[in-house]
Each structure stands twice: as structure tokens, then as C-alpha cells.
Amino acid sequence: MNAFIDTNILVYAADESSDQSSKTKIARELLLQADLHLSVQVLSEFIVTARSPKKLNLSTQQEKEWLECWLLFPVASLGVNTFVTALSLHQRYQISHWDSLIIAAAKEQSCELLYSEDLSSQQDFDGLRVVNPFA
């Protein structure tokens, strides 16, 4: 079953602090599953968090190593069709534009699950079900 990974999963997995949380462990275990997908948007959001001194504050080398891992997954590009689909999803479900882009990319990759803690767990977006792996 194809599943899509939201940014927060990558962020928790890349947390290299000395007191790693249970979320870090769960995220790393989750990323060992087969058939996981993500998008250019997810990678971009990860970079912003990775570079933030108030968030992950990763070194350039650490960031590069994590990105090399993430780029092993199928990565959806964000084209015009994704954008138009996201506009429709935004209006229909009253969710943010950014969440709509995540859902549109997941649907384009024929994903049935979206792992995220940002959307309502168990919500179904026309065959794409949200699962909060930390709940």
C-alpha cells in the first residue's frame, strides 16, 4: 500500500538531539516501510526546519546526509496539475493551501495513506486516509 510522508515525520526522524523523543523513534521506524512517497514541497519544508537555529539546527553535512536518505524515496514534483488539484481540495475541505498541496501530491502518487500529525487523523480525502503515527 502506497503511503505519503508529511514533513513532520522527516523532522522527527532527523532530530539528533541527545534526548531523542519517542516521536523520533516512531518516525525512524515508520521510514523503514516500503512504498513511501513524498514531494518536493515536503523536502523544501524539511530544509527550512533543518536550517532553523530554533528547530533542528543541522550542520550542512547533517542536512546533506538526511537529504540523501529522503531522495531515495519516490518524490512527486509540483506541477500545474498538482496546483490546480490543490486549489480544488482547499475549497472543498477548507484546509490550508499547503496541506492541500500535500494531499494533491499524495493522490497523484496513488497513495492510500498520509502519515501526518498536522491533519485530522482518520480523515478521508476521497480515498486518501490520514494517519497520525504518534497518536
N, C-alpha and C positions, 0 to 999 in steps of 0.2 A: 504494500500500500504506500503510495507516494505521500510524503508529508513535507510541509514547508516550515522553515525555521524563521522566527521573528528575531529581531536584533537582540532582544534581551537575553535570549539563550546564548548567543555568542559572547555577549558581555560577561555574563556569569561564568561561562567556561574559561574566559581569558583572565579572570580575576586571579592574580598571582600574589595576593596579599598573604601574609603569614597565617592569618586566621581565616582560612577559606570557609565559606559558609556551606550549609547543606545545599543551597541553590547551585553553588559551583559544582559540587559532586553530582547533583542530578543533571545539570546541563551537560557535563562531560560524558556521563553515561548515555544520555539521550543522543548525543552526537555520534555515538558508535553504531546507531541503527543504519540499516540500508535504506535506500530510496529517499534520502533527504534532499531538499532543494532550498535555494534561497535566491535573492535577487541583488542586482546592482545597488538598489536602494538600501537593502539590509547591510551590505558591505560598507556603503557610504556612512550610514548611521553608526556602524561599529567604529569606523575611523574617527569620527567626531568624539565618541566616548573614550576610545583608546588614547587619544591625544590630550584629553582634558586633565589638567592637574587635579581637579576636584573629583574625578571619576577614576578611570583605570591608570592614567598617567604612565602608559607604557613607553619604554625606550623605543627608538626607531627600529632596533634589531628585534625586540619582542613583538612589535606591531607587524613587522615583516614576516616573522615566523608564524604568527597566528593567521595572517592573511594567506600564507602558503597553504595552510590547512584548510581554510574556508574555500579557497579556489579549487579544491579537489571535488567539491560538490557541484552538481549542475546549477548554473547561475542564470537566472532569467534577466534578459536585458529589458529596459523600459522604453518601449516604443510608443508610437501614436496610438495603436490599438489598446495598449495597456492603459494609457492615459484616458482614453475615451471610456473604456470599461470602468475605470476608477471613478470617473465623473458620475456615471450612472449608479454605481454602488453607493457613492457618497449621498446622493439624493434619496435613494431607496431606503437605505438603512440609517441615515442620519449619523454617520460616523465621520471621523476626520478624513481629510484628503489623503494623508499619509497612510492611515490604516486601509483606506480604500485601494491605494496602490499595492499594498502588501497582498490584499485579498485578490485583486485582479491578477497579479503575477502568479500567485499560487494556483488560481483557477486555470491560467494559461498553461501551467505545467501539469495539469490534470491531477493536482493534489487533492486528497480527500480529508487530510488533517492539517491544521495550522497550529503549531506549538507557539503559544504566546501567553504572557501574563497580562497583556495590555487590553485585550478584548474580553468580552463576557464568555467565560468558559461554557462549553457545550452549545454556544450559539451556532446555528447552521446558516451558512450563506449559500443557498442553492447547491447543496452537496459538499460544501467545504465546512467541516466542523472544527470549531476552536477547542483546543485542549490546553489547559493550564497545567504544565507538568509539575508545578510547585504547590498546587492546591492539595 
